[in-house]
Amino acid sequence: MNLQPELQRLVQLIDSEAVLLRGFLALLEREEALLLAGDADSLLVLTREKTERFHQLQRIHNDRALLLGRLRRPNTDAAIREVCEPLPDSLRRWDEIHALARDAQARNELNGKLISERLQHNQAAMSILLDAARQPQLYDSAGIARPGGGGRHLGSA
């Protein structure tokens, strides 16, 4: 089948977006595993990869919007379905993109909750450590350390 160049380009963009979204979803799954393992160093590297993949997806989205604009169509699901109507493989891939995007959104929300929980845990631990650091260590008559505080301050009645 000989496709007009615009339609051929749209098919390429849809194919590329599906591949990139599969990779993005895999990154989100790795991110979840690293969050659960508490591997902060690997998370930093993964975050760079995730950001780059997001930018690639954004470029494809923008290219698709420009292409559809040249075809005098909005960048909507309905317009893409209309343009790709004679191409069932592209329509199936477009449906796959929607499913992958929903999965990525759900996985990203889950990872956000994991990050929030980890942050709350770390903040609670920091509060405990900071409170302990403010308490001077006192020693009893046998030389055993005991936490300070609670008693009178020196020089008070």
Protein Blocks (a to p, Z undefined) as FASTA:
>chain_A
ZZdfklmmmmmmmmmmmmmmmmmmmmmmmmmmmmmnopaklmmmmmmmmmmmmmmmmmmm
mmmmmmmmmnopacdfklmmmmmmmmmklmmmmmmmmmmmmmmmmmmmmmmmmmmmmmmm
mmmmmmmmmmmmmpccdddfkopacdeehiacehiZZ
